[in-house]
Amino acid sequence: MTPEVLFNILWTEIDFDDHPVNGGHSPTPQGELEVPDCIEGVVSLNDERVRLSISADVLALKEEVMRQGEMEVDSRPHHVFMVTKDAVEFSRSTMQEIHGLHKWSIPLDWLDSGSGVDAGPWFPAFQQSLQSISEMDDFAAEDVSATVPLRQELRNWRERFSQHLPDWTWHLEVDNKPDRCGWYIRAPENSDSLFTIFLGHGWDPAAARVESGFFIFERAPEGELDRTDESRQNLLDVARTKMMCSNGGLLHELATKVGAADDWADSTKRISLQPMMPAELYPPGMGLWPLLMGRSSPGLSSLEMVTWFSSMMEPLLPALENFNSQ
């Protein structure tokens, strides 16, 4: 495993909304990748945007967080990760105790798809730390909220649908939205676009939590920017939206197949695509970010969710392939 590969894994673990306000969203390190000496089984990786630390030793990780906190002020956010035998969710008290600790641990076998973990000579202390993980992770019951089968489910979905989205970047969305948990999938960096797909679970935040499949194909309307350095991509996406919604465009074709008028894009009401697909079109005239959104029935199994996500994504593939080829 190279430092760049580990950086890629850890960057994906950062909530999409927690990305730094400066720099790109790509999991490729931006600028020089710094790999300070491994201290007590903790590996740190820093690029121009973030500082990342990971360990299988919780006490060593606490000490490293304190050590970095005592260093001179660094404006880059510091994200901290634990490696455990299985995916676990840490209690709020544990996350407060280790500033910057991520909600979910990273299972050991995610760091290498082969028979063992080849950490390489650049972090032998980390490799030794990984090898020391026992059959039962050494956490007190009050420190761990639960095992997280959702972690494996999300991983399976990514492996299943990545084939349709080459070079799109996948980013977890865990706690920053009140109505969803899953993946934000961003158009390839070389496409010069801010188009994203959300694929995961959704629920009504104002009601008892009943989860269903949730899928969104969206972009920002003109002038609605999260960051001022994305104005060029925003304007290009406005042009892409017009092409998709005009005669001959994919969204226009979907709308007119269910009986919408040619000027449907100027409408301020959603358009149901049933029974063709379990989704609704959001005309640009509504001034909202989504262009297409769908929710499954609640209570689907993970395998049934894969089938449902396929029914959402496959009609969009001609448009998605245009992003892949740019």
KEZAVEX-839613 format. One line per 2 residues: for each residue x, z, y of C-alpha. Coordinates in pm, 1 decimal. Example, Ala and Ser with C-alpha at 12.3 -4.5 7.8 and 13.67 -1.06 7.14 Angstrom:
KEZAVEX-839613
1230.0:780.0:-450.0 | 1367.0:714.0:-106.0
***
This chain:
KEZAVEX-839613
0.0:0.0:0.0 | 132.3:-91.4:342.4
69.0:97.8:666.1 | -141.7:-196.3:784.7
-368.3:-176.1:478.0 | -420.7:198.1:524.9
-489.3:146.8:895.9 | -753.4:-112.1:805.1
-925.5:131.5:567.0 | -929.4:414.2:821.0
-1042.3:195.3:1111.6 | -1347.1:89.4:909.5
-1435.7:459.0:870.8 | -1469.5:506.9:1248.0
-1829.0:487.0:1372.1 | -1889.7:160.9:1557.5
-2004.1:348.4:1870.0 | -1689.3:562.3:1860.8
-1453.8:267.2:1906.8 | -1230.0:306.5:2213.1
-1358.5:153.8:2535.2 | -1040.7:-53.4:2562.7
-904.4:-301.5:2310.1 | -1063.3:-506.4:2035.0
-1283.2:-405.9:1743.1 | -1062.0:-568.3:1479.7
-925.4:-348.4:1198.2 | -588.3:-514.9:1248.6
-356.5:-281.0:1443.1 | -340.5:-371.0:1810.2
9.9:-375.0:1950.2 | 289.5:-200.1:1760.8
178.6:14.9:1468.6 | 354.0:350.6:1491.3
415.8:537.5:1164.4 | 568.5:875.9:1251.2
746.5:1069.0:975.4 | 506.3:1213.6:718.7
477.9:1589.5:778.5 | 364.4:1817.0:494.2
167.2:1546.8:322.1 | -4.0:1416.5:637.3
29.5:1051.2:732.7 | -30.0:949.4:1093.1
-80.2:591.3:1210.7 | -109.7:500.1:1576.6
-180.4:172.6:1752.3 | -259.6:107.0:2118.6
-620.1:222.2:2073.0 | -626.3:525.0:1842.4
-431.6:789.0:1652.3 | -525.3:833.3:1285.4
-421.5:1114.7:1048.4 | -502.5:1148.1:678.2
-412.7:1401.6:408.2 | -525.7:1545.9:75.7
-411.4:1890.6:191.5 | -665.2:2058.1:420.6
-423.5:2324.4:545.8 | -156.0:2068.0:627.5
-415.9:1860.0:808.9 | -519.6:2159.5:1021.4
-156.3:2219.0:1115.0 | -104.4:1852.9:1204.7
-413.1:1851.5:1428.8 | -283.1:2161.3:1606.8
65.1:2008.7:1638.5 | -63.8:1686.8:1790.9
-292.4:1887.2:2019.0 | 8.3:2073.2:2155.6
192.3:1751.6:2241.3 | 176.6:1606.0:2590.5
-156.7:1456.2:2686.8 | -240.1:1135.5:2498.3
-553.3:952.1:2608.0 | -597.3:784.2:2270.0
-867.9:944.7:2053.9 | -744.6:1120.1:1739.5
-944.5:1060.6:1419.2 | -875.9:1279.6:1115.4
-956.6:1204.5:749.9 | -943.7:1391.7:420.3
-879.0:1237.4:78.9 | -1067.1:1398.9:-211.6
-1133.9:1313.7:-575.9 | -1493.6:1220.9:-498.0
-1679.9:1153.9:-175.5 | -1785.1:1479.3:-8.1
-1963.5:1561.0:315.2 | -1810.1:1841.4:517.5
-2013.1:2120.2:670.9 | -2051.3:2137.5:1047.7
-1833.4:2448.9:1059.4 | -1548.3:2269.3:881.6
-1572.7:1972.9:1117.6 | -1563.6:2207.2:1416.4
-1262.4:2385.2:1272.7 | -1064.5:2061.0:1233.6
-1116.2:1871.8:1557.8 | -1172.1:1501.6:1495.4
-1240.5:1539.8:1120.6 | -1471.3:1269.3:991.3
-1797.9:1362.9:826.5 | -1717.1:1201.1:492.1
-1399.0:1222.8:293.2 | -1233.9:915.1:144.8
-1237.5:910.6:-238.3 | -892.6:887.8:-391.7
-960.5:569.7:-586.6 | -1051.2:381.8:-267.2
-688.6:383.2:-163.1 | -585.9:158.8:-448.0
-794.8:-63.4:-674.4 | -533.4:-53.4:-950.6
-456.8:210.5:-1209.8 | -276.0:441.3:-970.6
-195.4:507.8:-607.6 | 115.0:325.5:-494.4
180.3:491.5:-162.2 | 517.5:325.0:-123.2
842.9:465.6:11.1 | 717.3:495.2:365.8
512.0:809.9:289.7 | 639.0:983.1:-27.4
510.9:1322.3:86.0 | 161.8:1178.6:114.9
192.8:1028.8:-232.3 | 288.0:1370.1:-369.9
-12.2:1519.1:-191.7 | -244.3:1262.1:-350.2
-104.7:1326.9:-695.9 | -180.4:1695.8:-658.4
-557.2:1640.8:-631.9 | -709.3:1825.1:-927.8
-1023.3:1753.6:-1127.1 | -1213.5:1980.0:-890.1
-1134.6:1946.1:-522.4 | -1014.0:2271.8:-377.2
-1289.8:2338.0:-123.7 | -1503.2:2647.9:-95.8
-1874.1:2583.6:-146.3 | -1954.1:2671.6:214.2
-1709.2:2405.9:336.4 | -1882.4:2113.9:165.7
-2242.0:2014.0:236.6 | -2291.5:1783.8:-61.4
-2152.9:1499.8:-260.0 | -2239.5:1169.9:-98.1
-2360.5:897.4:-336.7 | -2449.1:702.8:-22.9
-2076.4:642.7:25.0 | -2054.0:443.7:-296.3
-2380.6:266.6:-221.2 | -2250.3:148.0:116.3
-1926.0:37.8:-46.6 | -2119.5:-162.8:-306.7
-2324.7:-334.5:-36.6 | -2012.1:-431.7:150.6
-1854.6:-579.6:-162.3 | -2175.7:-767.9:-238.7
-2228.9:-928.0:102.4 | -1872.6:-974.8:229.5
-1862.0:-1306.2:42.4 | -2122.3:-1440.8:287.4
-1938.4:-1304.7:589.7 | -1568.2:-1394.4:564.9
-1362.6:-1241.3:845.7 | -1660.4:-1050.1:984.9
-1556.1:-687.5:1043.7 | -1743.4:-396.0:887.5
-1782.1:-65.0:1070.5 | -1966.8:246.4:959.3
-2257.9:374.1:1164.8 | -2322.8:730.7:1055.3
-2438.1:975.7:1320.3 | -2446.9:795.2:1653.5
-2791.4:638.7:1616.2 | -3097.4:858.6:1553.0
-3273.5:602.7:1334.4 | -3011.6:448.3:1104.5
-2708.5:485.2:878.5 | -2514.0:195.1:736.1
-2288.4:-88.9:850.1 | -2244.4:-270.8:1176.5
-2094.6:-607.5:1088.7 | -1932.0:-789.1:1378.4
-1877.7:-1164.3:1411.3 | -1519.1:-1278.2:1339.4
-1273.6:-1205.4:1616.6 | -1180.8:-1573.7:1650.5
-1548.6:-1665.4:1708.4 | -1532.3:-1512.5:2058.7
-1872.9:-1354.7:1999.7 | -2043.9:-1015.6:2016.4
-2312.3:-1100.7:1759.9 | -2361.2:-823.4:1505.9
-2560.4:-752.1:1192.7 | -2681.0:-406.2:1097.2
-2727.5:-352.0:724.4 | -2824.2:-11.3:590.3
-3089.7:257.2:588.9 | -3338.8:315.3:870.3
-3617.1:562.8:948.1 | -3849.4:673.9:1225.3
-3661.7:943.3:1422.7 | -3993.4:1087.1:1547.5
-4130.6:1150.7:1197.9 | -4027.3:1306.7:869.3
-3724.9:1115.3:742.8 | -3844.0:847.1:503.1
-3568.3:591.1:451.3 | -3612.6:219.2:400.7
-3386.5:-82.2:413.2 | -3305.7:-180.6:769.7
-3160.7:-516.1:881.1 | -3093.3:-645.4:1233.0
-2938.7:-969.2:1364.1 | -2860.9:-911.4:1730.7
-2654.9:-974.6:2041.4 | -2658.7:-849.8:2399.5
-2882.4:-1030.4:2652.3 | -2704.9:-1176.5:2952.4
-2532.3:-912.3:3164.0 | -2601.7:-620.5:2928.2
-2245.8:-517.5:2844.8 | -2103.2:-212.9:2674.1
-1764.6:-304.2:2820.4 | -1672.8:-505.2:3127.7
-1401.8:-700.1:2939.4 | -1666.0:-864.2:2717.8
-1841.4:-1075.6:2982.3 | -1700.3:-1404.5:2848.5
-1829.2:-1339.6:2496.0 | -2163.0:-1229.9:2641.3
-2209.5:-1560.4:2823.8 | -2108.8:-1758.5:2515.3
-2364.8:-1563.1:2312.4 | -2634.2:-1649.1:2567.4
-2556.5:-2016.8:2502.7 | -2555.9:-1959.8:2124.0
-2894.2:-1788.4:2148.8 | -3043.2:-2082.1:2337.5
-2914.4:-2321.5:2071.3 | -3060.1:-2112.4:1786.9
-3396.1:-2085.9:1962.8 | -3429.8:-2444.9:2088.3
-3564.6:-2740.7:1894.2 | -3337.7:-2799.4:1594.3
-3199.0:-2446.7:1599.5 | -3228.6:-2213.9:1300.1
-3446.9:-1949.5:1467.6 | -3671.4:-2220.1:1613.9
-3714.4:-2360.8:1263.4 | -3806.8:-2017.8:1123.3
-4055.2:-1954.1:1404.6 | -4232.4:-2288.6:1382.2
-4257.5:-2265.8:1001.8 | -4491.1:-1969.6:1047.0
-4695.8:-2147.0:1313.6 | -4527.6:-2040.4:1638.7
-4547.2:-2277.2:1937.2 | -4242.9:-2473.1:2051.6
-4201.7:-2239.6:2350.0 | -4201.4:-1927.2:2128.0
-3864.6:-1814.8:2268.6 | -4030.2:-1741.0:2605.3
-4288.8:-1513.7:2444.4 | -4286.6:-1137.9:2497.5
-4440.2:-1059.4:2158.0 | -4276.5:-1029.3:1817.6
-4337.6:-1301.4:1560.5 | -4393.6:-1208.5:1196.1
-4208.5:-1427.2:946.3 | -4422.7:-1312.6:653.0
-4463.2:-1436.7:385.1 | -4150.0:-1651.1:426.8
-3928.5:-1345.8:474.6 | -3992.9:-974.6:537.4
-3887.7:-977.1:901.3 | -3994.3:-1031.7:1259.7
-3841.3:-1252.4:1526.1 | -3781.5:-1095.0:1867.0
-3805.1:-1382.9:2117.7 | -3533.5:-1376.4:2386.8
-3819.4:-1356.3:2637.3 | -3864.3:-991.5:2531.1
-3524.8:-909.7:2685.0 | -3417.9:-702.4:2382.9
-3096.3:-707.0:2180.2 | -3237.6:-796.4:1834.7
-3329.3:-1153.4:1752.7 | -3442.8:-1075.6:1399.0
-3530.0:-739.3:1245.7 | -3676.2:-627.9:915.3
-3762.5:-307.3:730.2 | -3817.2:-281.4:357.1
-4071.3:-68.2:178.0 | -3946.9:291.2:138.4
-3817.1:425.0:-191.2 | -3632.1:116.7:-314.8
-3347.7:165.0:-560.0 | -2999.0:57.7:-453.0
-3027.4:-254.9:-667.2 | -3367.2:-336.4:-516.2
-3212.9:-290.3:-171.4 | -2949.7:-552.8:-255.4
-3227.4:-797.1:-343.1 | -3409.6:-712.4:-21.5
-3096.3:-752.8:194.8 | -3039.7:-1091.1:27.7
-3391.0:-1199.5:129.4 | -3299.1:-1115.0:489.3
-2953.1:-1265.9:498.8 | -2988.5:-1588.5:301.5
-3221.9:-1764.8:553.7 | -2963.3:-1685.2:823.7
-2662.1:-1825.0:635.7 | -2653.4:-2162.4:819.1
-2620.1:-1976.4:1150.1 | -2372.2:-1722.7:1011.3
-2152.2:-1999.9:873.7 | -2121.6:-2141.3:1225.7
-1952.4:-1817.1:1330.3 | -1721.8:-1830.8:1026.9
-1599.1:-2180.7:1109.3 | -1509.3:-2119.3:1472.9
***
